[in-house]
């Protein structure tokens, strides 16, 4: 049996945490390994446990979700962050993605989509609902809209372009390696190079860069 995906819930409402944990408990491929009531508690617990994905609320005391996202990305760059909140403000979503969030869901999302989002964040590095996908594309093509900034005059190698397009197709690192006959380590090094060259902070940022530069439509 494959090792289950581990996740961690951060929300200041204990009843919501309990309800979410129960709603996801029927999936044997998922395992909740901890909870926190705010970003400060989350960072303390991350010193001892490392989940695959963090489910993170935005409005919390002591340290909110935006600050927690930045701190997690700084201290634990490989952890996936899935925002789950009541807020659906367009600019806020874009700022969170730029800060390093790997996905964004509103709290009225059903349990099946949350499960899908968790697995997608773990396997591909991101999850975009239809709402977020449309928002990202609108922000890029709409004049003067807020959008993440990327480095100018970037020159990508053929290999980097190939890996970038496969990331946009939703391929995992293992799948990319199989498709273009590279070792997982080489794929990861190429992805790291893409981050450094473009200024993107995660896979979501790479996809936004690819759309903005016309690599994908």
Secondary structure, 3 states (H helix, E strand, C coil): CCCCEEEEEECCCHHHHHHHHHHHCCCCCEEEEEEECCHHHHHHHCCCCCCCEEEECCCCCCCCHHHHHHHHHHHCCCCEEEEEECCCCHHHHHHHHHHCCCEEEECCCCHHHHHHHHHHHHHHCCECCHHHHHHHHHHHHCCCCCCCCCCCCCCCCHHHHHHHHHHHCCCCHHHHHHHHCCCHHHHHHHHHHHHHHHCCCCHHHHHHHHHHCCCCC
